[in-house]
Amino acid sequence: MANLNNEFPSPIEFFLEIPLYGSFEVEPNSELIKEIENFKGSIDAFCLNCKKPSTFKKMVGINEPILGHLSKSIKDKKILANAKNQNPLLIRWQESNLNNRIFNVNFSCARDNSHRMHFCFKVCEGTIQKIGQYPSIADLNMTEIGKYRNVLGETKYKEFSRAIGLVSHKIGIGSFVYLRRIFENLVEEAHQEAKKTDAWDEEFYNSSRVNEKIGLLKDILPESLVKNTIIYSILSKGIHELSEEDCLNHFSSLKKGIEIILDEKLEKLKKEAKIKETEKSLSEIKSKLK
Ligand SMILES: [Zn+2]
């Protein structure tokens, strides 16, 4: 989903971002499938057991197809039983075995081998689909966005979670509504702060378009929001014009865009808390020295 051009997803996108049952056309013996099936790298993801981000390594030895053939009929078994080496029927059976199959890819957490992630794929009739995974995309994302709870506040945090939940159920346009509300809320927070300043022209603000409003609030808003007003444009376009599939394909990029804005706010909060704490301890030392 991270790719905006509906290209064939990378293995990591397939594992962590593509919702279940999304079907992609591909030749059954294509390198693209082999890259997923024989994935060599590691993946960074939130470990539900460690309750923090971790690196997951592919597990070797338990990745064999759990079902080599989608319909292992009695006829197939007879072919196998009667076939000798080089028997054309056996070759054809093996080919169909390879073309239509289900395979698993399993990962374990670098901190603890018993913390696992499992993904199940189905290759059938020139397509590949992810048909199962543990943990769910919603769980992986939900835990990861936990850090934004304070920055967002309870209501908006729930809406962010809902957007992710909807996408994992393949509801794209609906998820855009929630993302747009979060974006609008960030702008509104800055607006409320700006209203407190003397020079603020409320009437002018209210008669401005969203992009102009963001310009008026640029000194208060996170820099990443001011620089990426395109997020708002895409979200609005999604709600009014884009297809369900387009919204699903673009969701991951927009979510990341919003996360960058939230990261900036989070950093600011942390810095402010640190300054406050340091000032307090310094003044305590000062009073003791008197
Ligand atoms: Zn772990």
Boltz pocket constraint, residues with backbone or C-beta under 6 A from the ligand:
constraints:
  - pocket:
      binder: B
      contacts: [[A, 47], [A, 48], [A, 49], [A, 50], [A, 51], [A, 52], [A, 54], [A, 109], [A, 110], [A, 111], [A, 112], [A, 115]]
      max_distance: 6.0
